[in-house]
Amino acid sequence: MMENQIFGTIDIRLGEMIKAKGLSKNKFAQLAQMQRTQLNKYINNDVVLLNVDVLARICTVLECDINDVLIFVKPVKKER
């Protein structure tokens, strides 16, 4: 059984948030002081370790709370 099936996953909703604010990826990357490759990893949920400094910059630029960007997806419980 894969680990995320046991513990759930974290869904990063950054792409949706950027669109909702009417920002381009380039403008957002500039404002949040992120490299474009790093931004794409966050948008594509391809981040292995979350950086709290980056998350703080994301929330500051988007004027949102962390729970607007990060969503906990509970694991699917299998019946025995």
N, CA, C and O atoms as a GROMACS GRO file, in nm:
protein
  320
    1MET      N    1   0.085  -0.118   0.000
    1MET     CA    2   0.000   0.000   0.000
    1MET      C    3   0.089   0.125   0.000
    1MET      O    4   0.185   0.133   0.077
    2MET      N    5   0.058   0.220  -0.084
    2MET     CA    6   0.139   0.341  -0.093
    2MET      C    7   0.115   0.429   0.029
    2MET      O    8   0.008   0.428   0.088
    3GLU      N    9   0.217   0.506   0.065
    3GLU     CA   10   0.211   0.589   0.184
    3GLU      C   11   0.094   0.688   0.182
    3GLU      O   12   0.026   0.704   0.283
    4ASN      N   13   0.070   0.754   0.067
    4ASN     CA   14  -0.037   0.854   0.064
    4ASN      C   15  -0.175   0.792   0.080
    4ASN      O   16  -0.269   0.862   0.117
    5GLN      N   17  -0.188   0.662   0.052
    5GLN     CA   18  -0.315   0.596   0.075
    5GLN      C   19  -0.340   0.575   0.224
    5GLN      O   20  -0.454   0.567   0.268
    6ILE      N   21  -0.233   0.567   0.300
    6ILE     CA   22  -0.244   0.549   0.445
    6ILE      C   23  -0.267   0.683   0.514
    6ILE      O   24  -0.353   0.694   0.602
    7PHE      N   25  -0.189   0.785   0.475
    7PHE     CA   26  -0.188   0.911   0.548
    7PHE      C   27  -0.258   1.026   0.478
    7PHE      O   28  -0.278   1.131   0.539
    8GLY      N   29  -0.297   1.011   0.354
    8GLY     CA   30  -0.356   1.122   0.281
    8GLY      C   31  -0.249   1.203   0.210
    8GLY      O   32  -0.131   1.167   0.214
    9THR      N   33  -0.289   1.311   0.147
    9THR     CA   34  -0.196   1.395   0.072
    9THR      C   35  -0.227   1.542   0.096
    9THR      O   36  -0.331   1.578   0.151
   10ILE      N   37  -0.135   1.626   0.054
   10ILE     CA   38  -0.155   1.771   0.056
   10ILE      C   39  -0.171   1.816  -0.088
   10ILE      O   40  -0.085   1.791  -0.172
   11ASP      N   41  -0.281   1.882  -0.116
   11ASP     CA   42  -0.308   1.935  -0.250
   11ASP      C   43  -0.275   2.084  -0.249
   11ASP      O   44  -0.327   2.160  -0.168
   12ILE      N   45  -0.188   2.125  -0.341
   12ILE     CA   46  -0.148   2.266  -0.350
   12ILE      C   47  -0.233   2.333  -0.456
   12ILE      O   48  -0.228   2.295  -0.574
   13ARG      N   49  -0.311   2.431  -0.417
   13ARG     CA   50  -0.406   2.498  -0.508
   13ARG      C   51  -0.352   2.631  -0.558
   13ARG      O   52  -0.427   2.726  -0.575
   14LEU      N   53  -0.222   2.637  -0.582
   14LEU     CA   54  -0.159   2.764  -0.617
   14LEU      C   55  -0.202   2.814  -0.754
   14LEU      O   56  -0.228   2.933  -0.772
   15GLY      N   57  -0.209   2.724  -0.852
   15GLY     CA   58  -0.249   2.766  -0.987
   15GLY      C   59  -0.386   2.832  -0.988
   15GLY      O   60  -0.406   2.934  -1.053
   16GLU      N   61  -0.480   2.773  -0.916
   16GLU     CA   62  -0.616   2.828  -0.906
   16GLU      C   63  -0.615   2.965  -0.839
   16GLU      O   64  -0.686   3.056  -0.881
   17MET      N   65  -0.534   2.978  -0.736
   17MET     CA   66  -0.528   3.105  -0.662
   17MET      C   67  -0.467   3.216  -0.748
   17MET      O   68  -0.514   3.329  -0.744
   18ILE      N   69  -0.364   3.184  -0.825
   18ILE     CA   70  -0.300   3.282  -0.911
   18ILE      C   71  -0.399   3.331  -1.016
   18ILE      O   72  -0.410   3.451  -1.042
   19LYS      N   73  -0.472   3.237  -1.077
   19LYS     CA   74  -0.574   3.274  -1.177
   19LYS      C   75  -0.683   3.360  -1.116
   19LYS      O   76  -0.726   3.459  -1.176
   20ALA      N   77  -0.728   3.323  -0.996
   20ALA     CA   78  -0.836   3.398  -0.929
   20ALA      C   79  -0.795   3.542  -0.901
   20ALA      O   80  -0.879   3.632  -0.901
   21LYS      N   81  -0.666   3.564  -0.878
   21LYS     CA   82  -0.616   3.700  -0.853
   21LYS      C   83  -0.586   3.775  -0.982
   21LYS      O   84  -0.551   3.893  -0.979
   22GLY      N   85  -0.599   3.706  -1.096
   22GLY     CA   86  -0.575   3.770  -1.225
   22GLY      C   87  -0.428   3.797  -1.254
   22GLY      O   88  -0.395   3.890  -1.327
   23LEU      N   89  -0.340   3.717  -1.196
   23LEU     CA   90  -0.196   3.734  -1.216
   23LEU      C   91  -0.144   3.634  -1.318
   23LEU      O   92  -0.195   3.522  -1.328
   24SER      N   93  -0.044   3.673  -1.393
   24SER     CA   94   0.027   3.578  -1.480
   24SER      C   95   0.128   3.503  -1.393
   24SER      O   96   0.164   3.548  -1.284
   25LYS      N   97   0.173   3.388  -1.442
   25LYS     CA   98   0.275   3.314  -1.369
   25LYS      C   99   0.402   3.397  -1.355
   25LYS      O  100   0.465   3.398  -1.249
   26ASN      N  101   0.440   3.467  -1.461
   26ASN     CA  102   0.561   3.548  -1.457
   26ASN      C  103   0.551   3.659  -1.354
   26ASN      O  104   0.645   3.683  -1.278
   27LYS      N  105   0.437   3.728  -1.351
   27LYS     CA  106   0.418   3.838  -1.255
   27LYS      C  107   0.419   3.783  -1.112
   27LYS      O  108   0.481   3.841  -1.023
   28PHE      N  109   0.348   3.672  -1.091
   28PHE     CA  110   0.345   3.613  -0.958
   28PHE      C  111   0.485   3.570  -0.914
   28PHE      O  112   0.526   3.598  -0.801
   29ALA      N  113   0.559   3.504  -1.003
   29ALA     CA  114   0.695   3.458  -0.970
   29ALA      C  115   0.782   3.577  -0.930
   29ALA      O  116   0.862   3.568  -0.837
   30GLN      N  117   0.767   3.687  -1.002
   30GLN     CA  118   0.844   3.808  -0.970
   30GLN      C  119   0.806   3.862  -0.833
   30GLN      O  120   0.893   3.892  -0.752
   31LEU      N  121   0.676   3.874  -0.806
   31LEU     CA  122   0.630   3.930  -0.679
   31LEU      C  123   0.667   3.840  -0.560
   31LEU      O  124   0.701   3.890  -0.453
   32ALA      N  125   0.660   3.709  -0.580
   32ALA     CA  126   0.688   3.614  -0.471
   32ALA      C  127   0.836   3.576  -0.465
   32ALA      O  128   0.876   3.496  -0.381
   33GLN      N  129   0.916   3.634  -0.553
   33GLN     CA  130   1.060   3.605  -0.558
   33GLN      C  131   1.086   3.456  -0.570
   33GLN      O  132   1.164   3.397  -0.495
   34MET      N  133   1.019   3.395  -0.669
   34MET     CA  134   1.034   3.252  -0.696
   34MET      C  135   1.089   3.233  -0.837
   34MET      O  136   1.057   3.310  -0.928
   35GLN      N  137   1.170   3.130  -0.854
   35GLN     CA  138   1.213   3.091  -0.987
   35GLN      C  139   1.093   3.028  -1.057
   35GLN      O  140   1.009   2.965  -0.993
   36ARG      N  141   1.086   3.044  -1.188
   36ARG     CA  142   0.974   2.989  -1.264
   36ARG      C  143   0.965   2.837  -1.249
   36ARG      O  144   0.855   2.783  -1.240
   37THR      N  145   1.079   2.767  -1.246
   37THR     CA  146   1.077   2.621  -1.230
   37THR      C  147   1.022   2.582  -1.092
   37THR      O  148   0.947   2.486  -1.080
   38GLN      N  149   1.058   2.658  -0.990
   38GLN     CA  150   1.007   2.633  -0.855
   38GLN      C  151   0.856   2.657  -0.851
   38GLN      O  152   0.782   2.577  -0.794
   39LEU      N  153   0.811   2.766  -0.912
   39LEU     CA  154   0.669   2.797  -0.917
   39LEU      C  155   0.592   2.684  -0.986
   39LEU      O  156   0.487   2.642  -0.937
   40ASN      N  157   0.644   2.635  -1.098
   40ASN     CA  158   0.576   2.527  -1.169
   40ASN      C  159   0.566   2.400  -1.085
   40ASN      O  160   0.467   2.328  -1.094
   41LYS      N  161   0.667   2.372  -1.004
   41LYS     CA  162   0.661   2.256  -0.916
   41LYS      C  163   0.549   2.272  -0.813
   41LYS      O  164   0.478   2.175  -0.784
   42TYR      N  165   0.532   2.390  -0.759
   42TYR     CA  166   0.424   2.415  -0.664
   42TYR      C  167   0.288   2.405  -0.734
   42TYR      O  168   0.195   2.347  -0.680
   43ILE      N  169   0.278   2.462  -0.852
   43ILE     CA  170   0.152   2.459  -0.926
   43ILE      C  171   0.113   2.316  -0.965
   43ILE      O  172  -0.004   2.281  -0.962
   44ASN      N  173   0.212   2.235  -1.001
   44ASN     CA  174   0.185   2.098  -1.047
   44ASN      C  175   0.184   1.996  -0.934
   44ASN      O  176   0.184   1.875  -0.960
   45ASN      N  177   0.184   2.041  -0.808
   45ASN     CA  178   0.188   1.950  -0.693
   45ASN      C  179   0.305   1.855  -0.702
   45ASN      O  180   0.292   1.736  -0.671
   46ASP      N  181   0.419   1.905  -0.745
   46ASP     CA  182   0.537   1.823  -0.765
   46ASP      C  183   0.646   1.859  -0.664
   46ASP      O  184   0.765   1.837  -0.689
   47VAL      N  185   0.606   1.914  -0.551
   47VAL     CA  186   0.700   1.954  -0.447
   47VAL      C  187   0.714   1.841  -0.346
   47VAL      O  188   0.614   1.786  -0.299
   48VAL      N  189   0.838   1.806  -0.314
   48VAL     CA  190   0.861   1.699  -0.216
   48VAL      C  191   0.862   1.757  -0.074
   48VAL      O  192   0.799   1.701   0.016
   49LEU      N  193   0.933   1.867  -0.056
   49LEU     CA  194   0.939   1.934   0.075
   49LEU      C  195   0.887   2.076   0.061
   49LEU      O  196   0.935   2.152  -0.023
   50LEU      N  197   0.790   2.113   0.144
   50LEU     CA  198   0.737   2.248   0.140
   50LEU      C  199   0.828   2.341   0.220
   50LEU      O  200   0.874   2.307   0.329
   51ASN      N  201   0.854   2.456   0.164
   51ASN     CA  202   0.940   2.556   0.226
   51ASN      C  203   0.851   2.662   0.291
   51ASN      O  204   0.773   2.728   0.223
   52VAL      N  205   0.862   2.679   0.424
   52VAL     CA  206   0.774   2.773   0.493
   52VAL      C  207   0.798   2.917   0.450
   52VAL      O  208   0.704   2.997   0.450
   53ASP      N  209   0.921   2.952   0.413
   53ASP     CA  210   0.949   3.086   0.363
   53ASP      C  211   0.875   3.110   0.231
   53ASP      O  212   0.815   3.216   0.211
   54VAL      N  213   0.880   3.013   0.142
   54VAL     CA  214   0.810   3.024   0.014
   54VAL      C  215   0.659   3.033   0.038
   54VAL      O  216   0.591   3.113  -0.026
   55LEU      N  217   0.607   2.950   0.129
   55LEU     CA  218   0.464   2.955   0.159
   55LEU      C  219   0.422   3.091   0.214
   55LEU      O  220   0.314   3.141   0.182
   56ALA      N  221   0.506   3.150   0.296
   56ALA     CA  222   0.477   3.283   0.350
   56ALA      C  223   0.472   3.387   0.238
   56ALA      O  224   0.385   3.474   0.238
   57ARG      N  225   0.566   3.378   0.144
   57ARG     CA  226   0.567   3.471   0.031
   57ARG      C  227   0.444   3.452  -0.057
   57ARG      O  228   0.385   3.550  -0.104
   58ILE      N  229   0.406   3.327  -0.079
   58ILE     CA  230   0.286   3.297  -0.158
   58ILE      C  231   0.163   3.361  -0.094
   58ILE      O  232   0.086   3.428  -0.162
   59CYS      N  233   0.146   3.340   0.036
   59CYS     CA  234   0.030   3.394   0.106
   59CYS      C  235   0.032   3.547   0.110
   59CYS      O  236  -0.073   3.610   0.101
   60THR      N  237   0.150   3.605   0.123
   60THR     CA  238   0.161   3.751   0.125
   60THR      C  239   0.120   3.810  -0.010
   60THR      O  240   0.041   3.904  -0.016
   61VAL      N  241   0.174   3.754  -0.118
   61VAL     CA  242   0.143   3.806  -0.251
   61VAL      C  243  -0.004   3.786  -0.285
   61VAL      O  244  -0.068   3.874  -0.343
   62LEU      N  245  -0.060   3.670  -0.250
   62LEU     CA  246  -0.200   3.641  -0.282
   62LEU      C  247  -0.297   3.699  -0.180
   62LEU      O  248  -0.418   3.695  -0.200
   63GLU      N  249  -0.244   3.754  -0.070
   63GLU     CA  250  -0.327   3.808   0.038
   63GLU      C  251  -0.429   3.705   0.084
   63GLU      O  252  -0.550   3.730   0.087
   64CYS      N  253  -0.377   3.585   0.119
   64CYS     CA  254  -0.466   3.477   0.159
   64CYS      C  255  -0.408   3.405   0.280
   64CYS      O  256  -0.299   3.438   0.327
   65ASP      N  257  -0.482   3.309   0.330
   65ASP     CA  258  -0.437   3.224   0.439
   65ASP      C  259  -0.378   3.096   0.382
   65ASP      O  260  -0.407   3.059   0.269
   66ILE      N  261  -0.296   3.029   0.460
   66ILE     CA  262  -0.231   2.906   0.416
   66ILE      C  263  -0.333   2.799   0.377
   66ILE      O  264  -0.310   2.722   0.284
   67ASN      N  265  -0.446   2.794   0.447
   67ASN     CA  266  -0.547   2.693   0.414
   67ASN      C  267  -0.622   2.724   0.285
   67ASN      O  268  -0.700   2.641   0.238
   68ASP      N  269  -0.599   2.840   0.225
   68ASP     CA  270  -0.651   2.868   0.092
   68ASP      C  271  -0.563   2.803  -0.014
   68ASP      O  272  -0.610   2.774  -0.125
   69VAL      N  273  -0.437   2.781   0.018
   69VAL     CA  274  -0.340   2.728  -0.077
   69VAL      C  275  -0.318   2.578  -0.057
   69VAL      O  276  -0.307   2.503  -0.155
   70LEU      N  277  -0.310   2.535   0.067
   70LEU     CA  278  -0.284   2.394   0.099
   70LEU      C  279  -0.411   2.327   0.150
   70LEU      O  280  -0.473   2.374   0.245
   71ILE      N  281  -0.448   2.216   0.087
   71ILE     CA  282  -0.568   2.142   0.126
   71ILE      C  283  -0.525   2.000   0.163
   71ILE      O  284  -0.455   1.933   0.086
   72PHE      N  285  -0.566   1.954   0.279
   72PHE     CA  286  -0.538   1.817   0.321
   72PHE      C  287  -0.645   1.725   0.262
   72PHE      O  288  -0.764   1.745   0.286
   73VAL      N  289  -0.602   1.625   0.186
   73VAL     CA  290  -0.692   1.526   0.129
   73VAL      C  291  -0.680   1.399   0.212
   73VAL      O  292  -0.577   1.332   0.211
   74LYS      N  293  -0.787   1.368   0.283
   74LYS     CA  294  -0.784   1.251   0.372
   74LYS      C  295  -0.767   1.122   0.293
   74LYS      O  296  -0.810   1.113   0.178
   75PRO      N  297  -0.705   1.023   0.356
   75PRO     CA  298  -0.688   0.895   0.287
   75PRO      C  299  -0.821   0.824   0.271
   75PRO      O  300  -0.914   0.844   0.349
   76VAL      N  301  -0.829   0.741   0.169
   76VAL     CA  302  -0.947   0.659   0.148
   76VAL      C  303  -0.931   0.536   0.237
   76VAL      O  304  -0.833   0.463   0.226
   77LYS      N  305  -1.028   0.516   0.323
   77LYS     CA  306  -1.021   0.400   0.414
   77LYS      C  307  -1.080   0.279   0.343
   77LYS      O  308  -1.191   0.282   0.289
   78LYS      N  309  -1.001   0.170   0.344
   78LYS     CA  310  -1.047   0.047   0.284
   78LYS      C  311  -1.110  -0.041   0.390
   78LYS      O  312  -1.060  -0.051   0.502
   79GLU      N  313  -1.220  -0.104   0.353
   79GLU     CA  314  -1.284  -0.198   0.444
   79GLU      C  315  -1.207  -0.327   0.446
   79GLU      O  316  -1.153  -0.370   0.344
   80ARG      N  317  -1.201  -0.388   0.561
   80ARG     CA  318  -1.128  -0.516   0.573
   80ARG      C  319  -1.220  -0.632   0.555
   80ARG      O  320  -1.177  -0.747   0.562
   0.00000   0.00000   0.00000
